[in-house]
Amino acid sequence: MGFGIVKRSVSIAGHRTSISLEEPFWASLREIADRDKISIQALIGRIDAERGEQNLSSAIRVFVLTDLRQRLTTSSSNGTAAL
C-alpha cells in the first residue's frame, strides 16, 4: 500500500509554503473543504492558525484523522452508516 508523497504549494496568511502529504490526505482535505463549503487553502489556513508548534503536515494529518473519528462516532451513535 505505497502511497507516494504529493507536494503542493499554498498561500497561508499571505506567504507561499509547500506542504507534503500522501494523496489520501489531500483527497480527504478536498472532501472536508467541499463539505464545509470553503477552499482547501482556507481550510489549511484554519489548521495552520490552530496548530501551535506542531509541524503543518502533521497537523493536517491529525486534523483529517480527528474529523474522520468524529464522523464515525456521530454516525455510530445515530445508527447510520459511517461515511
C-alpha positions as CSV (number, residue, x, y, z in Angstrom):
1,M,0.0,0.0,0.0
2,G,2.6,2.5,-1.1
3,F,1.0,6.0,-1.2
4,G,3.5,8.5,-2.5
5,I,4.0,11.9,-1.1
6,V,2.5,14.7,-3.1
7,K,3.9,18.2,-2.6
8,R,1.7,21.2,-3.2
9,S,2.2,24.9,-2.8
10,V,-0.4,27.1,-1.0
11,S,-0.7,30.6,0.3
12,I,-1.2,30.9,4.0
13,A,-1.5,34.3,5.8
14,G,-0.1,36.0,2.7
15,H,3.0,33.8,2.2
16,R,3.6,30.8,0.0
17,T,4.6,27.5,1.5
18,S,4.9,23.9,0.3
19,I,3.1,21.0,2.0
20,S,4.0,17.4,1.5
21,L,1.2,14.8,2.2
22,E,0.1,11.4,0.9
23,E,-2.6,11.6,-1.7
24,P,-5.3,10.1,0.6
25,F,-4.8,13.1,2.9
26,W,-5.1,15.5,0.0
27,A,-8.3,13.8,-1.0
28,S,-9.7,13.9,2.5
29,L,-8.9,17.6,2.7
30,R,-10.8,18.2,-0.5
31,E,-13.8,16.3,0.9
32,I,-13.8,18.3,4.1
33,A,-13.4,21.6,2.3
34,D,-16.3,20.7,0.0
35,R,-18.5,19.7,2.9
36,D,-17.7,22.9,4.8
37,K,-18.1,24.9,1.5
38,I,-14.6,26.5,1.8
39,S,-11.5,26.3,-0.3
40,I,-8.7,23.8,0.6
41,Q,-6.4,26.8,1.1
42,A,-8.9,28.3,3.6
43,L,-9.1,25.0,5.4
44,I,-5.3,24.7,5.6
45,G,-5.2,28.3,6.9
46,R,-7.6,27.4,9.7
47,I,-5.5,24.3,10.6
48,D,-2.3,26.4,10.5
49,A,-3.8,29.0,12.8
50,E,-4.7,26.4,15.4
51,R,-1.6,24.1,15.2
52,G,0.7,25.8,17.7
53,E,4.2,24.5,17.4
54,Q,3.2,21.3,15.5
55,N,4.6,20.7,12.0
56,L,1.9,21.8,9.5
57,S,1.9,18.5,7.6
58,S,1.5,16.6,10.9
59,A,-1.2,19.0,12.0
60,I,-3.1,18.4,8.7
61,R,-2.9,14.6,9.2
62,V,-4.1,14.8,12.8
63,F,-7.0,17.1,11.7
64,V,-8.1,14.7,9.0
65,L,-7.9,11.7,11.4
66,T,-9.9,13.7,14.1
67,D,-12.5,14.6,11.5
68,L,-12.9,11.0,10.4
69,R,-13.1,9.8,14.0
70,Q,-15.8,12.4,14.8
71,R,-17.8,11.4,11.8
72,L,-17.6,7.7,12.7
73,T,-18.6,8.4,16.3
74,T,-21.5,10.6,15.2
75,S,-22.8,8.1,12.6
76,S,-22.4,5.2,15.0
77,S,-24.4,7.0,17.7
78,N,-27.1,8.0,15.2
79,G,-27.3,4.4,13.9
80,T,-26.4,5.5,10.4
81,A,-23.9,4.1,8.0
82,A,-20.4,5.5,8.5
83,L,-19.2,8.0,5.9
